[in-house]
């Protein structure tokens, strides 16, 4: 079978004789319908009875499985997808779209008879963040049993995403999610976890997410929520995201709490401000990272860094956070040091926003690296970073909790 271009050798050598996937991406998947909004803004579509002219629609797959999974695939990582669809037209279209990236990527996909596939209508005006009209569909019935151990054999990393959009994952204080992550961790794989911000008025918005995090984070090696998601989860829905200023002090406080819950590496996506990473100070915890071992656990221990975004012409922001995660995972799978892995994350995220859909702008990793090496400019940081210092060699900022910076003073 001929592989598509993005599946051929792009600089990542497979283990001798290996035919399995390097990474498994599981969790939420849906069909995205993204109309080109042109010059239409959010105000124009909120007028009752208005007819708003838009351009052609992009029909693509969305959610963690498609966004992070296909981004990894396009970067050159052999990636298996593990999500759930119905036996309906939307489900068939999802599978057909995924198979364009290689027949084998859908080996772990589940077709559930009689269920509605998930879909989203994505309103993404140029220059503004997007709005989702979402039907969860089959994602609500996804359980730990949908991740069979034989589908994990040979992989090094398991990434799971969007449990707040998957009913079985958040109900009963997250016990099904805990069961799933514990089951995968028992195989020795490295576990990466992403979130989504639930609607505060939905059942997912009313659960105690701090309690769920305390239950699941001991099984998680890399935890990468967005700022909005994690503030909602640890501060509570009543606090309101806008009431907690995003700055060095609040990032340090929240990340310290998350590390205390058991995760090894915390990555908080900050939108236009880039990616904040805080790591456990315990080299022993980092030694337990799983089969996707860190390049140098001692060098990763006790770090606090910010990787600013790269300059990009923004066409759409759909899936940018998922692609940022794909960049970070790509760096981990290839043994990059923390500074290079974070740079990969923000670079892949920048590639993503240069296309209307999530993964259309993603190119193989050697091309991304060449763009970085050619002097790709970063955006200026507007966050208040009292006590931080720039690291010119990498273009990253080091925080006051960064062990390596402290040892060099």
N, C-alpha and C positions, 0 to 999 in steps of 0.2 A: 504494500500500500504506500503510495507516495504521500509524504508528509507536506503540509503547507509550509511556506517559507519560515514562519515564526516558530516552527517546531524543529528546524534543522539546527546543526551545530552552530551556536552563536558564542562559543567560547567557554561553555560549561561542560566539562568532560564527565560523562556518565561513568559510574563504577564498572569495572570489567564485567561484561556479560549481563549487566543489570538491565531488566526491562520494566521494572516497577517505577512508580512515581517517586520523585524526591519530596514532594509536598502534596498533602491532601487538604483541600479547602472545602469545608462543609458548613451547613447552616442555611441561611435564608437565600432564596432565589425567586425572582419574579420576571415578568415581561414588562419592560419599560417602553412607554410611548412618549416621545419627547418632541413636541412641535417646535419648529424654529420660530421664536417669538419676534424676530426682526427688531423693529423699533418699538414694539408694543411693550409697555411697562406693566407693573403689577396693578397700578391704579386703573388702567384701561379695562382690565378683565374683571374688575370688581363692581362694574356698573351694571345693575340689573337690566336685562333685555338688550344689552349691547352686543353687536356683532363685531368681533375683532379679527381682522385679517392676519393670518399667520402664514409661514412658509411650509415647506415639506416637513413631514414628521420622520424622525429617526425611530425605527423600531429595533430595540436591542434588548438583551437580557440585562437584568439588574440584580442588586443584592450582593452580599459578600461572595457567594459561590461564583457568580459570573464576573463581578468587578475585580476582586482580588485574585480569583483563580485564573481568569483569562489574562489579566495583566502579568501575572507570573509566567504564564505560558508564552506570552509575547516577548517577555524579557529573556526567555531561553531556559526557564526552569521547567522540568517535566512535572506537570501538575495534574492530579486527578480531582474531579469535581464530585461532590457528594451532596445532593439536594433532592427535593421532593416536588414532583409536579403531578397534575391530574391527567386523566386520559381524555382531555378536551382539546379544542383547537389551540388555545393558548399554550397548553403543555407541549403539544406537538411542535409548535413554532419555537418554543424555548429549546427543545432538544435539537431541532434542525439547525438553529443558530449556533448552538454550542458545538455541534459536530463539524462545523466549518473550520474549527480550530484543531481538528483531528478526531477520528472516530473514537479513539480510546479514552478521550477525556471524559466521556459520559458513562464509563463503565460502572461508576458508583452511583449514578442517578437512579432514583426510584420513581416509578409511575404508579400512582395510586388510583385504582378504578373508582369511578363515581365521585371523585373530589374535584373541586374548582381550583385551577392553577392560580397562583398569585399574580397580580398585575399592578402597575403603577402608572398614573399619568403624571409626568414630570413637567412642571411649569418652571422654565429656566430662562428668565429674561436676561439679556446681555448686561453685564455689569452688576447683576444682583444675585443673591443666593437663591437657591431653587425651593420650590414648594412641591410636596408630593401628595397626590390623591391615591391612597393605597388600599388594596384588598389583600389580606394576609393569606387567604386560601390554604393550600396544603402545608404551608409552613407551620400552621397551628397544630398539626398532628405529628410533626417530626419528633422522634424519641431517641433515646440511647440505642434502642434495638435497630435503628436505621443505619447504624455505623458498625457493620460486621468486622470483626478482627482481621479476617483474611484480606479485606480490602486495604488494610493498613500495612501489610507486610512489605518490607523493603523501603518504606518511606522514612524520612528523618524528621519531618515537622508536620503537625496537624494544626490547621488554623480554623477557628470557628467564629462565626459572626452573626450579629443581630439577634441575640436571644430575647430582647424586649419586644421583638415582632413575631415571636414564636410562642404560642400560648403554653405548650407543655414545658417549655424551658423556664418560664417565670412563675407558673402557678405552684402552689404547695411550697413556698419559700425556696424555689429553685432546686428542689431535690432531684428532679430529672436531669437538669443541667449538671449538677454535682456528680450524679451517677455517670453521665456521659464522659465528663472530663477525667474522673478518676479511672474509668475503664480504659481510656486512651493512654493516660499517664502510666498505667500499669504495664503497657507494652514498651515503655522506655522512650516514646517519642517526645520531642519538644512540643509544648502547647503554646499557641498564640491565640489571643482572644480579642475580638472587637465588639463594640456595643452599638446601639442606636438610641436616640432619645425618644422615649415613648410619649404619646399624647397624655398630658397630665390628667385628662378626664377619662382615659381608657382604663380598663382593668390593669394593664401593665404599668400605668402611671401611678397606681395606688398601692403597689406592693412595696415592701421595705427592701429597697435595693442595697442598702448598707448591710443588711443581714445576709442577703444573697451573696454579696461580694466576700464577706467574711467566710462564707461556706465554700466558695469556689476558688478564690485566689491562691490558696496553698497548692492547687494543681496547675496553676498558670505560670509559665515562664516569661512570656512577653504579653503585657496587657496594654492595648493601644486604643483607648476611647478618645473621643473629642472633648474639648473643654466643656461644651454645652452639655454633653452626655454625662460626664463625670460630676459636674457641679450638681446637676439634677439628682444624681444617684446618692452622693454623699452628703449633700446639704439639704435635700428634700425638696419636693415640688413647691412647698409654700414659700421657700426662700427666694425663688425667682433667679434665673441665671444672671440677669442684668444687675442684681443687687450685690454680687460678688465680683469685684473688679479683677480682671485678669492681669496679674502682675507677678513679679518675682516672688513676693512673699506668699501670695495665695497658691501659686504653683508648688512652691516648696512645701507648704502645709498639706495640701491635698496629696501630693506624691508621697510624703512621709507616712500619711495614714494608709495609703494603698500598699506601700512596702511592708508596713506593720501587719497588714492582713495576709501577707504570705507570698505575693508575687516577687519575681526576681528582677524584672526590668519593667519600668513604667514608661510608656511613651504617650504623651498627650498631644493630640493634633490641635493646632491653634489657628487653623484657617490661614489667612494672609500673613500671620506672624511666624508660621513655620511649625517645627516639631520640637517639643520639650521632652528630654529623656532624663530620668533619674533611676539609678540602679542600686541594688542592695549593696550594703557595705560588707556583706559576708561572702568571701570567696568560696566558702563551703556551699552556700546556697547556689551560687553561680556554677559550681562544679556539678550540681544536680540539674543542669539545664536540659538534659536529655540527649538524644542521638544527634541533634544539630548542635554540637558542642561549640561554645564560644572560642574564638581564636586564642584568647589569653584571658582566662577568668580573673586573674589578678588585675590586669589592666582595665577590665570592665567594672571592677568593684568600686563602689562609692563614688560614682560619677554623677554630675549634674551639668547638662549641656543643652544648648538651644541651637538648632540648625535653621537659619532663616530661609524663607522661600527663595527660589530662583525667579528671575524676570521671565515673564511669559505673556503672550497675547491671549487673554482669556476669551474663549468662545463659549465654554460651558463648565460648570463646576460639578456636574453629576459624577459621583464616584471618585472624586479627587482624594478623599480620605482613604478609601479602599486601595487606591493605587499607591498612595503614600505607604501604606502597610506593606503592599507587595514589594516596594522598593526596599523597605527595611528587612523583610524576609529574604529577599534576594541577596542582600548583603550578608545576612547571617549564614545562609546556606553556602556561601562562598568564602566564609572565614574572614570577612573583613573586620578590621578593628572598629571600635564603636564610632569614631569620628567619620570613617568612610561609610559605614552602614547608615548613619543618620544623613549623610550627604546624599547617598543613593535614594533614601526615602523621599527627601524633599525634591530631588531632581525628577524622580518618576512621577511624583505628584504634580510637578509643573508641566511635564509632558501631557498629563491627563487633561488639564484644563485647556489645552490648545486644540481640543476637538469637542464637538457637541456631546457625544456619548462618552461613557466612562473610559473605554480602552482604545478608542480610535487613534489617540495620539501617542500610544505607547510603542516604542521601538525596541529592538534587541539591546541588551545591556551594553555591549561594546560601543554602540552608537550613543547611548546616554553618557557613558564614561568619556567618550571622545569629546562630547559637548562640554562636559565639566572641565576636562583637561585643557580645552581651548580657551578657558577663561570666562565661562558662563557667569554672568553677573547675578548677584543676589539682590533681593529687595532690601531696602533699609528697614531696620527693626524699630518699631514705634512703641513697643512695650516699655514700661518703666522697669529698668534692670539695675536697680541700685545694688552696688557691690559686685557686679559682674564684670568680666573682662573679655575682650575679643582675643581669639586665637588666630592670628593672621595666616598660619600655615594651612588651616582648614576652612577658615571663614565662619567658624562656629564661635558661640559665646560660652564661656565657662562660668558657672555660678559659684556662690560662696560655699556651697556644700560639695564642690568638686574636689575629691581627694587628690587627684594628680596636680591640680592647680595649687592646692595648699602645700603639697610637698615640694613644689618648685619655688615657693616664695622664700 
